Amino acid sequence: MRNILKIAAAFAASFVTAAMADTTPSVTQCTQAYEVLDHLKHKAQGLEYQASQEHRSGRDWYGLGNYTANFYEIDFDKRANELAARHPDEFNAVSSVFGQSLSAVKVVENMILEGPGLRLDALIAPEKIFSHQRGWFADAHACDVAHNFTPALGAAPDTKALMDTVKAQIDRENKQKDDHLSGLSDFECTVRFGVAAQLSPAGSPAQTQMGERYNAGLQKIMPSFSGMPPERIKERLQGEGQTVATRLQSKSMTPQDLVDEVHACEKRFGMGYSDLQVSR
């Protein structure tokens, strides 16, 4: 009986080992996964740099690597070449890491790199988030573990964990925005009305309306300037206006941000919401 149990245990162990071996990508599959992630990382970094130049958030939805440990630290191309050097018999003139790198360019070009605009779609259909990238990440993670590369690429978070992170991020951003809008002072609001008036088409109803709000704001804040020379008051108003204009020009503030601030100020002053539109 004991011999039977030993045989059964040995069989079970060998079965598990074989099953694990079957799920481990081949050497060439590993190098291909590494090359795909190498190009994906560089594309994500390029988009991130572009976003930073436009003062936008860069690391939101450009790739699953934003949520996977060690993705940005690993040199995947170097890892692919090192693995190929360990197993030269797996490659030839037709099948090479260089050739895989060239094909990886096309793979990454065909990937849909999510942006902030797709957040709503992601919330509606979370199972689709990075579905085109998960297989490559799973292969690279398995390859790192199987071939003892360190640091190993972390396991990509499942859909629920990712959505929990995204929802928390959205909630945090919304709270930050709400806090900012509710914290605008009467002085800042008055300046926003003035900037909106300047950006509205000359002689348009919108410009007239924003001008009226600006004058109402001036009446509200003038008592706080009691004793201050008129030139000094003008300097402060122009200085704050220039700050807003600079932020708009540098794109650290979008036209929609200004509209949102104007609406928050209208609420603060007990005014009805205007139908303000600011051209980009």
Secondary structure by P-SEA (a helix, b strand, c coil): caaaaaaaaaaaaaaaaaaaaaacccaaaaaaaaaaaaaaaaaaaaaaaaaaaaccccccccccccccccccccaaaaaaaaaaaaccccccccccaaaaaaaaaaaaaacccccccaaaaaaacccccccccaaaaaaaaaaaaaacccccccccccaaaaaaaaaaaaaaaaaaaaaaaaaccaaaaaaaaaaaaaacccccaaaaaaaaaaaaaaaacccccccccaaaaaaaaaaaaaaaaaaaaaccccaaaaaaaaaaaaaaaccccccccccc
